[in-house]
Amino acid sequence: MKSSLPYHHVTHTLFNISTKRHSSSTTLDIFRNVRSAEQVHSFNAAQLKAADDQTQGDVFPWLKGLPEVIITGRANSGKSSLFNAVLGRKDLIKTSSKAGKTRRLDFFRVGDAPGKLILVDSPGYGDRGRPEWGLLFDSYVQKRKELRRVYITFNARHPINVRDQQMLAHLSRTLFEALSTSWASSLESGNPRLPRITQIQPVITKADHLPASTTEAQLVVDRLKKEVHNAVRDALEGSETGRIGVSSVELAKLMCLSPLVTTLKMNPPFGIENVRKNIVEACSLTG
């Protein structure tokens, strides 16, 4: 429900439900020069099919080993607009009111050359998604050693639906299989160690549509947090997490982070610095 209260009431509500964090000097340095962010590669489903016919390894472009994060979300959840704001640009990542604008993986270098990290924009999921887009996303998540975190956007105006639950379940199982494969490889090498866990970071967009009451808005955020976590936990319960010595409940807590709250309908946009800081931390770039 969108607030009908004055702008300053919306601001007060958002600040009360979101922990205020100051950007580190590292975060400021990486995102300071907004003109330095640029698209450096793209990869589509046809390229994946052609590459898979020749190799079973990582078929995606070599980008100097920079740490990467990938963005997904239900179609029209505001993921492209959000991450344009994160990069300090209006149209670097293409946006559209029509679902299905993004049909490939687009790789964006962030930070002055040679870059500090790579942000990957992926096709959204939902009724207008295509199977080949899902295969492209899955292959990247399964094979990309540089991947540090998966960001998934949720529109504050809409509750989680079946499509969201299915995506979260599928993503959780995919991340676990990648983790399990890495663990098995370490056992075979004679140097067993639990690999780094690629985490899921929910991001609430369009938070200006949350209820005006701080208490009611917090309930909406808490409900989404619970529903996302439960979807991840339930999916992992059907996996053999014991193979890596961690219970499904423990792994769900490690894999699924608390949601970040954002809106672009404020000046400056609310929550963007928290998202930037989160990305820097995910890529282990904090100094």
C-alpha positions in Angstrom: 0.0 0.0 0.0 1.5 3.3 -1.0 1.7 6.0 1.7 -0.5 9.0 1.3 1.4 10.9 3.9 3.8 13.8 3.1 7.3 13.0 1.8 9.1 13.6 5.1 6.9 10.9 6.7 7.9 8.4 4.1 11.6 9.4 4.7 11.1 8.9 8.5 9.5 5.5 8.0 12.3 4.2 5.7 15.1 5.4 8.0 13.4 3.6 10.9 13.2 0.3 9.1 16.6 0.3 7.5 19.9 0.3 9.5 21.9 3.4 8.6 25.4 2.6 7.6 28.2 4.9 6.5 30.1 4.2 3.4 33.7 3.2 3.9 36.5 5.0 2.0 36.9 1.9 -0.1 33.2 2.0 -1.2 33.5 5.7 -2.0 36.7 5.2 -4.0 35.2 2.4 -6.1 32.0 4.2 -7.0 33.3 7.8 -7.0 34.1 8.0 -10.8 30.7 7.2 -12.2 32.0 7.5 -15.8 34.4 4.7 -15.2 31.7 2.1 -15.1 31.3 0.5 -18.5 29.9 -2.6 -20.2 32.9 -4.8 -21.1 31.2 -8.0 -22.4 27.9 -9.7 -23.1 27.0 -13.4 -23.4 23.8 -14.8 -24.8 22.0 -18.2 -24.9 23.2 -19.0 -28.5 26.8 -18.5 -27.4 26.3 -20.7 -24.4 24.9 -23.5 -26.6 27.8 -23.2 -29.0 30.4 -23.2 -26.2 28.8 -26.1 -24.3 29.2 -28.2 -27.5 33.0 -27.8 -27.1 33.7 -27.6 -23.4 32.2 -28.4 -20.0 34.2 -25.8 -18.2 33.6 -22.1 -17.6 32.6 -20.8 -21.0 32.1 -17.1 -19.9 34.6 -14.3 -20.7 37.8 -14.0 -18.8 37.7 -10.6 -17.1 41.1 -10.6 -15.3 39.7 -12.6 -12.4 37.8 -9.6 -10.9 35.2 -10.6 -8.3 31.7 -10.6 -9.7 28.1 -10.2 -8.5 25.0 -11.0 -10.5 21.5 -9.4 -10.4 18.2 -11.1 -11.1 14.6 -10.5 -10.2 11.1 -10.9 -11.3 10.4 -9.0 -14.5 9.6 -5.3 -13.8 10.8 -5.5 -10.2 13.1 -2.5 -10.8 16.4 -4.4 -10.9 17.9 -2.4 -13.9 16.9 1.0 -12.5 18.2 0.1 -9.1 21.6 -0.9 -10.3 21.9 2.1 -12.7 21.5 4.1 -9.5 24.2 2.0 -7.8 26.5 2.7 -10.7 25.6 6.4 -10.6 24.2 6.3 -14.1 20.7 6.7 -15.6 20.9 4.4 -18.7 24.1 2.3 -18.6 21.9 -0.8 -17.9 19.0 -0.8 -20.3 15.5 -0.4 -18.7 12.0 -0.9 -20.1 8.4 -1.0 -18.9 8.0 -4.2 -20.9 9.1 -7.5 -19.4 11.9 -9.3 -21.2 14.2 -6.4 -22.2 17.3 -8.1 -20.8 17.9 -11.3 -22.8 21.5 -12.0 -22.1 24.2 -11.6 -19.5 25.7 -8.1 -19.6 29.1 -7.6 -17.8 29.9 -4.2 -16.4 33.3 -3.2 -15.0 33.1 -1.0 -11.9 35.9 1.2 -10.7 38.7 2.9 -12.6 40.6 0.7 -15.1 41.6 -2.0 -14.8 38.5 -2.2 -12.6 37.7 -3.4 -9.1 34.7 -5.7 -9.7 32.2 -6.9 -12.3 28.4 -6.4 -12.0 26.5 -8.8 -14.2 22.9 -8.0 -15.3 20.8 -11.1 -16.1 17.4 -11.7 -17.6 14.5 -11.4 -15.2 12.3 -14.4 -14.5 8.5 -14.7 -14.6 5.7 -15.5 -17.0 7.6 -14.0 -20.0 10.9 -15.6 -19.2 12.3 -18.1 -21.7 13.9 -21.5 -20.9 17.1 -20.6 -22.6 17.5 -17.5 -20.4 17.2 -19.7 -17.4 19.8 -22.1 -18.7 22.1 -19.2 -19.3 21.7 -17.9 -15.7 22.1 -21.4 -14.2 25.3 -22.1 -16.2 26.8 -18.9 -15.0 25.9 -19.5 -11.3 27.1 -23.1 -11.5 30.4 -22.5 -13.2 31.6 -19.0 -12.5 34.4 -19.1 -9.9 34.5 -15.3 -9.7 30.9 -15.1 -8.5 30.6 -13.7 -5.0 26.9 -12.9 -4.4 23.5 -13.1 -6.1 21.2 -10.1 -5.8 17.5 -10.7 -6.3 15.1 -7.8 -6.4 11.5 -7.7 -4.9 9.0 -5.0 -5.6 7.6 -3.6 -2.3 4.2 -3.3 -3.9 3.8 -7.0 -4.5 4.0 -10.0 -2.1 6.2 -13.0 -2.9 4.4 -15.2 -5.4 4.9 -18.8 -6.6 7.4 -17.7 -9.3 9.5 -16.0 -6.7 9.4 -19.1 -4.5 10.3 -21.4 -7.4 13.2 -19.1 -8.3 14.5 -19.0 -4.8 14.3 -22.8 -4.4 16.0 -23.4 -7.7 18.7 -20.9 -7.0 19.4 -22.3 -3.6 19.7 -25.8 -5.0 22.0 -24.6 -7.8 24.3 -22.8 -5.4 24.4 -25.8 -3.1 25.3 -28.1 -6.0 28.2 -25.8 -6.9 29.3 -25.7 -3.3 29.1 -29.5 -3.1 31.1 -29.9 -6.3 33.8 -27.6 -4.9 33.9 -29.5 -1.6 34.3 -32.8 -3.5 37.1 -31.4 -5.5 38.9 -30.3 -2.4 38.6 -33.8 -0.9 40.1 -35.3 -4.1 43.0 -32.9 -3.9 43.8 -34.1 -0.4 43.2 -30.6 1.0 39.6 -30.7 2.3 38.2 -27.3 3.2 34.7 -25.8 3.0 34.6 -23.5 0.0 33.3 -20.0 0.1 29.5 -19.9 0.2 27.9 -17.8 -2.5 25.2 -15.9 -0.8 21.7 -14.6 -1.8 21.0 -11.0 -1.1 17.4 -9.9 -1.3 16.8 -6.3 -2.2 13.4 -4.6 -1.7 12.8 -2.0 -4.4 10.2 0.8 -4.6 10.0 1.0 -0.8 8.1 4.3 -1.0 5.1 2.0 -1.5 5.5 0.5 1.9 2.9 1.5 4.5 3.4 4.9 6.1 3.4 3.4 9.6 6.9 2.4 10.6 5.4 -0.6 12.5 3.4 -1.8 9.5 6.3 -1.2 7.1 8.6 -3.2 9.3 6.1 -6.1 9.3 6.1 -6.1 5.5 9.9 -6.2 5.5 10.0 -8.9 8.2 7.4 -11.0 6.3 9.4 -10.9 3.1 12.6 -11.8 5.0 10.9 -14.8 6.5 9.3 -15.9 3.3 12.6 -15.7 1.4 14.5 -17.6 4.1 11.8 -20.3 4.3 12.0 -20.8 0.6 15.7 -21.3 0.8 15.6 -23.5 3.8 12.8 -25.7 2.4 14.7 -26.2 -0.8 17.9 -27.2 1.0 16.0 -29.7 3.2 15.7 -31.8 0.1 19.4 -31.6 -0.6 22.1 -33.7 1.0 23.8 -30.9 2.9 25.3 -33.4 5.2 27.8 -34.1 2.5 29.6 -30.8 3.4 29.0 -31.2 7.2 26.4 -28.5 7.5 22.7 -28.9 8.2 20.1 -27.5 5.9 19.0 -25.0 8.6 22.6 -23.8 9.2 23.3 -23.5 5.5 20.1 -21.5 4.8 21.2 -19.0 7.5 24.6 -18.7 5.9 23.3 -18.5 2.3 20.4 -16.1 2.7 21.0 -12.6 3.9 18.6 -10.1 5.4 16.9 -7.8 2.8 18.2 -4.4 1.9 15.6 -1.7 1.5 15.7 0.8 -1.4 13.7 3.4 -3.3 14.6 5.7 -6.1 11.8 8.1 -5.4 13.9 10.2 -3.0 16.8 12.6 -3.5 19.3 11.1 -3.1 17.8 7.7 -3.7 17.4 5.7 -0.4 19.5 2.7 0.4 21.9 2.9 -2.6 24.9 3.4 -0.4 24.0 0.3 1.6 23.8 -1.7 -1.6 27.2 -0.4 -2.7 28.7 -1.2 0.6 27.2 -4.7 0.4 28.7 -5.3 -3.0 32.1 -4.1 -1.8 31.9 -6.4 1.2 30.8 -9.4 -1.0 33.8 -8.9 -3.2 36.2 -8.7 -0.2 37.4 -5.2 -1.2 37.0 -3.5 2.1 40.2 -1.8 3.3 
